[in-house]
């Protein structure tokens, strides 16, 4: 934050006379609400501090610490005595007074927007530190910040801050600060989550390449089967001794192969070849299944990546990345597990995943599907509870995001699992359903 910008914000704050509410909305941001509902947010991130306003007021999880307790006791419902910048530096200081039953208590809140030394410090009337966001010992700095110790001012800047143009619309400027920081936060979060997904896709692709194609195993299986058939048809012509064996196949072509070392008699040769044929056929079938599973997981993650790239806000990213605190993330080869407001939501990764959902669901679970369009089957595990409409709508968004490529408004049907009748595999008929119009 520029010094000239901070000076104008201080001038704006000096018009207020009362702090109604004050609390931290996260571990680095203090929200201060003045009279008439006017509120400012002071972000005290080291190396990136700023002040902003936002239209939608949201308080996150309540933070309980000695700093927050004192913040409430000494500044909530307080009279503002003075607001100033200290030491010709980017240090904003509130002097307030709280009247209780016996006396008036004066306190200072010092918000220091000084780059890597950014801090929030609560002081008593004697300038002694009561609490701080960052405690700093004498071993860390020539200016310690320790509870009970008088706080010294930092060295005065050896340079003079440059003046800038006056901010014509301070309200818009403060709101733009929020939008800019939010945009940067969304971009960083999106990039972080994208890197994780890209890494997973790369790993799966390496695994896919490492699994041999089933065609090679099928060719080996067929080769040994034909050799076994040739041996059985020409058993009387095979010499009892010798490593090399030459016979004629059913097309009149000469075939040469080595006698299996484990064959003690000629009659065992065909049996050995048939066993090898069966072994390679099993490997071929397993290889085919494994490659199909890997391919299915790669395709799902590619959809996941596209949805991350098109996400417009943190709520959408949160919905996709499943970062709820309620439960640990669960993994499945067939379906993805999400958590929405404490409700488990399952989404089929493929046709097999859709089949698995239908099979594993309980009668009271809520099943979702796009109306008249092939889509991923989605399931809300209800545990016999009533599911809020907003949870159903968010689950419908998930169903939509992993089913269509084009943006627009779509219809999503939902009903209890007991009303869904499986026709074949994941093809179903359903009754007694409701429909949501959802846009992506």
C-alpha positions in Angstrom: 0.0 0.0 0.0 1.3 3.5 -1.0 1.8 6.1 1.7 -0.2 8.8 0.0 -3.1 6.3 -0.3 -2.9 5.5 3.4 -3.0 9.2 4.2 -6.3 9.6 2.3 -7.8 6.6 4.0 -6.8 8.0 7.4 -8.5 11.3 6.5 -11.6 9.3 5.7 -11.5 7.4 9.0 -11.1 10.6 11.0 -14.7 11.5 10.1 -15.8 8.6 12.3 -16.2 8.9 16.1 -17.2 5.4 17.2 -16.2 1.7 16.6 -19.3 -0.5 16.8 -17.8 -3.9 16.1 -14.2 -5.2 15.6 -13.0 -8.7 14.9 -10.8 -10.8 12.7 -12.4 -12.4 9.7 -9.3 -14.5 9.1 -5.9 -14.8 10.7 -4.5 -11.7 8.9 -7.6 -9.5 8.4 -9.3 -7.2 11.0 -12.7 -5.9 10.2 -13.7 -2.6 11.8 -17.3 -1.3 11.7 -17.9 2.3 12.5 -21.2 4.1 13.0 -23.9 3.9 10.3 -22.7 0.4 9.3 -19.6 1.7 7.5 -16.9 -1.0 7.7 -13.3 -1.3 6.6 -11.1 -4.4 6.3 -7.4 -4.2 7.3 -5.4 -7.0 5.7 -2.1 -7.3 7.6 -0.4 -9.9 5.4 3.4 -9.4 5.6 4.7 -8.1 2.3 1.2 -7.6 0.8 -0.9 -5.6 3.3 -3.8 -3.4 2.1 -7.2 -1.9 3.2 -10.5 -2.7 1.5 -14.3 -2.6 1.5 -16.7 -5.3 0.3 -20.4 -5.2 -0.4 -21.2 -8.6 1.0 -20.4 -8.9 4.7 -19.3 -12.4 5.7 -17.8 -13.5 9.0 -15.9 -16.7 8.8 -15.2 -19.1 11.6 -14.8 -17.3 14.9 -11.2 -16.9 15.9 -10.4 -17.3 19.6 -7.1 -16.1 20.9 -5.7 -13.6 23.5 -5.4 -11.0 20.7 -9.0 -11.4 19.7 -10.3 -11.3 23.3 -8.5 -8.0 23.9 -9.6 -6.6 20.6 -13.2 -7.2 21.6 -12.8 -5.9 25.2 -10.9 -2.7 24.5 -12.2 -1.6 21.0 -15.7 -3.0 20.7 -18.3 -0.1 21.3 -15.5 2.3 21.8 -15.2 6.1 21.3 -12.5 7.1 18.8 -10.3 9.8 20.4 -7.7 10.1 17.6 -6.7 8.4 14.3 -3.3 9.3 12.9 -0.2 8.2 11.0 2.9 7.9 13.2 6.5 8.7 12.5 5.9 9.8 8.9 5.6 6.1 8.2 2.9 3.7 7.2 1.8 3.1 10.8 -1.9 3.7 11.4 -2.8 4.2 15.1 -6.3 4.3 16.7 -6.7 5.9 20.1 -10.0 4.8 21.7 -11.8 5.0 25.0 -14.1 2.4 26.5 -16.2 3.4 29.5 -17.1 0.7 32.0 -18.9 0.9 35.3 -15.9 2.2 37.3 -13.6 4.0 34.9 -12.6 4.9 31.3 -10.0 2.8 29.7 -7.8 4.2 26.9 -6.2 1.8 24.4 -4.2 2.0 21.2 -4.5 -0.2 18.1 -1.5 0.1 16.0 -1.7 -1.3 12.4 1.7 -1.2 10.8 1.7 -1.6 7.0 5.5 -1.8 6.8 6.2 -4.6 4.3 7.8 -7.7 5.9 7.4 -6.1 9.3 3.6 -5.6 9.0 1.9 -6.2 12.3 -1.2 -5.5 14.4 -0.4 -4.4 18.0 -2.7 -3.7 21.0 -1.3 -1.2 23.5 -2.4 0.2 26.8 -2.4 4.0 27.7 1.2 3.7 28.7 2.2 2.3 25.3 2.9 -1.1 26.8 2.2 -4.1 24.5 -0.9 -6.1 25.6 -1.0 -8.4 22.5 0.2 -8.5 18.9 -0.4 -10.6 15.8 3.4 -11.2 15.7 5.5 -11.3 18.8 9.1 -10.3 18.1 12.0 -10.9 20.4 15.2 -8.8 20.8 17.0 -11.6 19.0 14.8 -11.1 15.9 14.8 -7.3 15.7 16.3 -4.1 17.4 12.6 -3.2 18.0 11.1 -6.1 20.0 7.3 -6.5 20.3 6.8 -8.3 23.6 3.8 -8.4 26.0 4.3 -6.1 28.9 7.1 -4.1 27.3 6.9 -0.5 26.2 6.8 -0.4 22.4 9.3 1.8 20.7 8.7 3.5 17.4 10.6 2.0 14.5 13.4 4.1 13.0 12.1 7.0 11.0 12.3 6.4 7.2 15.5 7.9 5.8 13.6 8.8 2.6 10.4 10.7 1.9 7.5 8.9 0.5 6.4 10.0 -3.0 3.1 11.8 -3.2 0.5 10.6 -5.7 -2.7 11.7 -7.3 -5.7 12.2 -5.1 -8.1 9.3 -5.1 -11.3 10.8 -6.5 -13.6 8.0 -5.4 -12.3 6.4 -2.3 -15.2 4.1 -1.9 -14.6 2.6 -5.4 -10.9 2.5 -4.8 -11.4 0.4 -1.6 -13.8 -2.0 -3.3 -11.4 -2.4 -6.2 -8.7 -3.3 -3.7 -11.0 -6.2 -2.6 -11.8 -7.3 -6.1 -8.2 -7.3 -7.1 -7.1 -9.3 -4.0 -10.0 -11.7 -4.5 -9.0 -12.2 -8.2 -5.4 -12.9 -7.2 -6.6 -15.3 -4.5 -8.8 -17.1 -7.0 -6.0 -17.3 -9.5 -3.5 -18.6 -7.0 -5.9 -21.2 -5.6 -6.9 -22.3 -9.1 -3.3 -22.6 -10.2 -2.4 -24.6 -7.1 -5.3 -27.0 -7.6 -4.6 -27.3 -11.3 -1.0 -28.3 -10.6 -2.2 -31.1 -8.4 -4.6 -32.4 -11.1 -2.0 -32.1 -13.9 0.4 -34.1 -11.7 -2.2 -36.8 -11.2 -3.0 -37.0 -14.9 0.8 -37.2 -15.8 1.2 -40.0 -13.2 -1.8 -42.0 -14.6 -0.6 -41.5 -18.2 2.8 -43.0 -17.2 1.0 -45.9 -15.6 -1.1 -46.3 -18.8 2.0 -46.4 -21.0 3.7 -48.9 -18.6 0.8 -51.4 -18.9 1.4 -53.4 -22.0 -1.3 -53.4 -24.7 -3.6 -56.4 -24.4 -3.1 -57.1 -28.2 0.4 -58.3 -27.6 -0.8 -60.8 -24.9 -3.7 -61.9 -27.2 -1.1 -62.6 -30.0 1.0 -64.6 -27.6 -2.0 -66.5 -26.4 -3.1 -67.3 -30.0 0.4 -68.4 -30.9 0.7 -71.0 -28.1 -2.8 -72.3 -28.8 -1.9 -72.9 -32.4 1.3 -74.6 -31.4 -0.7 -76.8 -29.0 -3.1 -77.8 -31.8 -0.3 -78.5 -34.2 1.5 -80.7 -31.6 -1.7 -82.7 -30.9 -2.3 -83.3 -34.6 1.3 -84.4 -35.2 2.2 -86.1 -32.0 3.3 -89.3 -33.7 5.8 -87.4 -35.8 7.7 -85.7 -33.0 11.1 -87.3 -32.2 11.6 -88.3 -28.6 14.9 -86.4 -28.3 16.3 -83.1 -29.6 15.9 -79.4 -28.6 14.5 -78.2 -32.0 11.2 -79.5 -33.3 9.9 -79.1 -36.9 6.3 -79.8 -37.9 3.8 -78.7 -40.5 0.8 -76.5 -39.6 -2.8 -76.8 -41.1 -1.9 -74.6 -44.1 1.0 -76.8 -45.1 3.6 -74.4 -43.8 6.7 -75.6 -41.8 6.8 -74.5 -38.2 9.9 -74.7 -36.0 9.9 -74.3 -32.2 12.0 -75.4 -29.2 11.0 -78.3 -27.1 9.8 -77.0 -23.6 12.5 -77.9 -21.0 9.8 -79.1 -18.5 8.3 -81.6 -21.0 9.5 -85.0 -20.1 7.3 -86.7 -22.7 6.0 -85.6 -26.0 2.4 -85.8 -24.8 3.2 -83.0 -22.2 4.3 -80.5 -24.9 0.7 -79.6 -26.1 -0.4 -79.3 -22.4 2.4 -76.8 -21.7 1.5 -74.8 -24.8 -2.2 -74.7 -23.8 -1.3 -73.6 -20.3 0.8 -70.8 -21.7 -2.0 -69.8 -24.0 -4.4 -69.5 -21.1 -1.9 -67.5 -19.0 -1.4 -65.0 -21.8 -5.1 -64.7 -22.4 -5.7 -63.9 -18.7 -2.9 -61.3 -18.8 -4.5 -59.8 -21.9 -7.9 -59.5 -20.3 -6.4 -58.0 -17.1 -4.3 -55.6 -19.2 -7.4 -54.5 -21.1 -9.4 -53.9 -17.9 -6.5 -52.0 -16.2 -5.9 -49.8 -19.3 -9.7 -49.1 -19.5 -9.7 -48.1 -15.8 -6.7 -45.8 -16.2 -8.2 -44.3 -19.3 -11.5 -43.7 -17.5 -9.7 -42.0 -14.6 -7.6 -39.8 -17.0 -10.8 -38.7 -18.8 -12.5 -37.8 -15.5 -9.5 -35.8 -14.3 -9.4 -33.9 -17.7 -13.0 -32.9 -17.1 -12.0 -31.9 -13.6 -9.2 -29.7 -15.0 -11.6 -28.1 -17.5 -14.0 -27.3 -14.7 -11.2 -25.7 -12.6 -10.1 -23.6 -15.5 -13.6 -22.3 -16.0 -14.4 -21.7 -12.3 -15.4 -18.1 -11.7 -15.2 -17.8 -7.9 -13.8 -19.4 -4.8 -17.2 -21.1 -4.1 -16.9 -23.0 -7.4 -13.3 -24.0 -6.7 -14.3 -25.1 -3.2 -17.1 -27.2 -4.5 -14.8 -29.0 -7.0 -11.8 -29.4 -4.7 -13.7 -30.8 -1.8 -11.9 -28.9 0.9 -14.5 -29.2 3.7 -13.3 -29.6 7.2 -16.1 -32.0 8.1 -14.5 -35.2 6.7 -11.3 -36.5 5.2 -11.4 -37.0 1.5 -12.4 -40.4 0.4 -11.1 -42.2 -2.8 -12.8 -44.6 -5.1 -11.8 -46.0 -8.5 -15.4 -45.8 -9.7 -16.8 -42.6 -8.3 -15.6 -39.3 -6.9 -16.6 -38.3 -3.3 -17.4 -34.7 -2.5 -18.7 -33.0 0.7 -21.3 -30.3 0.6 -22.2 -28.7 3.9 -21.6 -32.1 5.6 -23.5 -34.2 3.1 -21.6 -36.9 1.2 -22.1 -36.5 -2.6 -21.0 -39.3 -5.0 -20.4 -38.7 -8.7 -19.8 -41.5 -11.2 -16.5 -41.3 -13.1 -17.7 -43.6 -15.9 -20.5 -46.0 -16.9 -19.1 -48.5 -14.5 -19.1 -45.8 -11.8 -22.7 -45.0 -12.6 -23.6 -48.6 -12.2 -21.7 -48.8 -8.9 -23.7 -45.8 -7.6 -27.0 -47.3 -8.4 -26.0 -50.6 -6.8 -24.5 -49.1 -3.6 -27.2 -46.5 -3.0 -29.8 -46.8 -0.3 -33.5 -46.3 -1.1 -33.7 -43.0 0.6 -30.6 -41.5 -1.0 -31.2 -38.7 -3.6 -30.3 -39.5 -7.2 -29.6 -36.8 -9.8 -29.3 -36.8 -13.6 -29.6 -34.4 -16.5 -33.0 -34.4 -18.1 -33.1 -36.2 -21.4 -29.3 -36.0 -21.8 -26.6 -38.6 -21.0 -24.8 -37.5 -17.9 -22.8 -38.6 -14.8 -25.1 -40.1 -12.2 -24.9 -38.2 -8.9 -26.0 -39.3 -5.5 -26.6 -37.5 -2.2 -26.2 -39.8 0.8 -29.0 -38.7 3.1 -28.6 -41.1 6.1 -32.4 -40.7 6.5 -32.1 -36.9 6.9 -33.9 -34.1 5.1 -31.4 -32.6 2.7 -31.5 -28.7 2.3 -32.6 -27.4 -1.1 -29.2 -25.6 -1.5 -27.3 -28.9 -1.1 -29.4 -30.5 -3.8 -28.8 -27.5 -6.1 -25.0 -27.7 -5.5 -25.0 -31.4 -6.2 -26.9 -30.6 -9.4 -24.1 -28.2 -10.4 -21.6 -31.0 -9.9 -23.6 -33.3 -12.1 -23.8 -30.6 -14.7 -20.1 -29.7 -14.6 -19.0 -33.2 -15.2 -21.5 -34.0 -17.9 -21.5 -31.1 -20.4 -18.9 -29.0 -22.2 -21.0 -26.1 -23.4 -22.1 -23.4 -20.9 -25.8 -22.6 -20.6 -28.9 -23.5 -18.6 -29.8 -27.1 -18.2 -32.5 -29.1 -16.4 -31.5 -31.6 -13.7 -34.0 -34.2 -12.4 -33.7 -35.6 -8.9 -35.6 -38.2 -7.0 -35.2 -40.9 -4.3 -33.2 -43.9 -5.3 -36.3 -46.1 -4.6 -38.0 -44.4 -7.6 -35.1 -45.3 -10.0 -35.5 -48.6 -11.9 -32.4 -50.0 -13.7 -33.1 -51.3 -17.2 -29.6 -52.4 -18.2 -26.3 -51.4 -16.9 -26.6 -47.6 -16.1 -29.7 -47.1 -18.2 -32.7 -46.3 -16.0 -36.3 -45.2 -15.8 -37.5 -43.0 -12.9 -40.7 -41.6 -11.5 -41.9 -39.1 -8.9 -39.1 -36.7 -9.6 -38.5 -32.9 -9.4 -36.6 -30.7 -11.8 -34.1 -27.9 -11.2 -33.0 -25.3 -13.8 -29.2 -24.8 -13.3 -26.9 -22.6 -15.3 -23.1 -23.2 -15.8 
